């Protein structure tokens, strides 16, 4: 009789936890989606976001100029870069 009560208790705790978790997760995801800004002139073009922690932009630019990094050279000439040493 004791085992049945323990199993019922465990099943109740697991079920209540499973039912309680999706609500806050979905609400936070919806809040993040609502907070995402949308540009007024957003087009249909492709976007590439590239991040390389620890990469020095001055070295990338010099290697791209020398031809050692042809893909980065294309990205530097036809892409956009940020101020402050960010490519």
PyMOL commands that set and color helices and strands:
alter all, ss='L'
color gray80, all
select helices_A, chain A and resi 2-35+57-66+70-78
alter helices_A, ss='H'
color red, helices_A
deselect
rebuild
show_as cartoon
